[in-house]
Amino acid sequence: MAIRKPNRLTQAAMLKQILKRCSSLGKKQQHYDEQGLPLDVPKGHFVVYVGENRSRYIVPISFLTRPEFQSLLHRAEEEFGFDHDMGLTIPCEEEAFQSLTSMLSS
């Protein structure tokens, strides 16, 4: 009989939480439309921060369904959790992230 961890979110709940948090990132530095959405992030995309310098990347929401990207999200959850003010931060080198997103875009 398997024992479930009580604090684990379902995948759908985790993705909703990520998207909700992403929609409120960086409001002090960006321009927003009347709905509060950043003007530089196209519909169907979200922002992540990567690497030691927390470089900002805009990625398509479709990446959320890819196992490779989900692996990064699980690492982010383990390292930072999702209840912090740093935005969705991906704990990997920028070069590795760029290679992964290039592969996922192909």
Secondary structure, 3 states (H helix, E strand, C coil): CCCCCCCCCCHHHHHHHHHHHHCCCCCCCCCECCCCCECCCCCCEEEEEECCCCEEEEEEHHHHHCHHHHHHHHHHHHHHCCCCCCCCEECCCHHHHHHHHHHHHC
